[in-house]
Amino acid sequence: MDKKVSIIEPLSREEKIKTAAYARVSSKSDDQIHSFNSQVAYYSQYINQLQNTIIVDVYTDEGITGTVIEKRNGFKKMIQDCRDGLIDRIITKSIARFGRNFTETLKTLRELKCLGVSIYFEEEHIDTADSVSETSISTYMMSAELESRTISYNLLMVK
């Protein structure tokens, strides 16, 4: 009786990092809309060129302040997709684009860390996948919140 031997080759599976981007502008002025469109195009192209990465989506909020998560539907959808395991990594322009409310943003960062989702803030060159101290991120967040309050105050004074 002839015995047949079948060789089963191991599957060559490289885990793709499910990557999303987040873009937000706080007003619908012409320069902000141009910035918004540029951010969306940039992140779509940027993520597609990264190795071992698959783009999930570019989540957006247009003409929405970063001070209240409740008003930011794109952001809320992105966080829910993280909870659902659809995203491993988020790339965004800066901590100020991610959020301008210290308490809400810190809470979100902690939740994402627990979910195993890392965030890369391009302007600050901070990657939460690295051992970055929460204190460094908190300093940027406080600055972003203060800047938002100053802008709001200045706009009220002009009117």
N, C-alpha and C positions, 0 to 999 in steps of 0.2 A: 504494500500500500504506500503510495507516494504521499508524503506530507508536503503541504504547501505552506510556505512561510510568507506572511505579509508584513512588510515593513511599513509602519505608520510613521510618517514624518511629523515632527512636532509643528504645531501651528506657530507661525511667526506673527505674533500679535503685539504690536506696539500700542500701549494704552494711549489713546488720544486725550489730550487735556481739553475738556469741554470749556471753552472760553467765551465770555461775553464782554461787551463793552457797555459803558454807561455814559451818555452825553446829556447835558442839560444847559439851557440858557434861561436866564430869569426874566427876559423881556422879549417882546416881538419887534424890537427896533431892527432896522435894516442891517446894521453891523452885527447884531446878535444872531439874526437869522442866517447871515453869511457864515458866522462862526459855527453855528449849529450844523448847517449843511456840510461844512468842512470837516467837523468832528465825525459825523456819521460816515462820510466817504473815507476819511483817514482810517478809522477803526476797522471798517469792513476790509479794506485793503491790507492793513497792518496785520490783523489777526490771520488772514488767509495765507500770509507769507511765513508765519511762524511754523517751525518744525514741531511735529508731534501734537499739533493743535487742530481742533475743529471749532469753527465759529458756531455759537449757539444763536446769538442775535446781538444787535446793537439796540439796547433799551434806551428810550429817550423820553425826556420831558421838555417841552418847548414852551417858553413863556411862563415858567413856573418857578416860584422861589424855592430855594433849597432849605428853608427854615422849618417847613412842616411836611413830614413824610406823607401824611394823610392826603395831601393834594397832588402827590406825585405818582400818577398811575403807572408810568413806565418803571419807576423805581420799585414800587410795590410788586409789580409783576415779576421783575428780576429777582427780588428777594424770595418770592414764592417759588420761582423756578429753582432757586438754590435749595430751598427746603425740600423740593421734590426730587433733588439729586440730578437736575439737568445741567448744573453749572459747577465747575471745579475752580474757576478763576475768573476774576473781573478785572478789566483794565479801564481806567478812567483818567481824564486829564489831570485832575488835582483833587485834593481833599475837599476844597471849596465846591467843586462840581458835584462831589459825592454827597455832601451835606453841609449845611451851615448851622445846624442846631446841635450843640455839643452833646447834650444828653441823648437825643435820638440817634445821632450818628455813632456815638460810642456803644450804645446798646446794640445797634445793628452790626458794628464791627465785631463785637464779642459773640453775637449769635453766629455770624458767618464763620468765625474762627472755630466755634464748636462744631459747625457743620463740615469743617474741613475745606472751606472755600477761602482762597487767598485773593487779595486785592493788590493791584499794582497802581500806585499813584505816580504818573509820569513826571509832573513838574517837580515833585519833592524827591523823586527817586526812592520811594519807599515801597517795599514789597512785604506784605504781611506774612508771606511764606518764610521770610528770613526772621531771625530772632530780633525783631524790632521792638523796642520798648513802647508800651502803650503811652508812656509819658511824652515821647517825641511826637506821636500822632496827635495826642491831646493838645499839645502846644499849637500845632497847625490848626486844629479844629476850633480852638478858642479864638484864634486870630481870624478865622473865616467867619465865625459867628459875630465877632465884634465888627468886622468890616461890613457885614450885611446890615447890622443895626445902624452903623454910621451912614451908609448909603440911604437907608430908609429915612433916617432923621433929616439928612440933607435934602432929600426929595420933598419931604413935608415942609421944610423951611422955604423952599423955592415957590411952592404953591401959595 
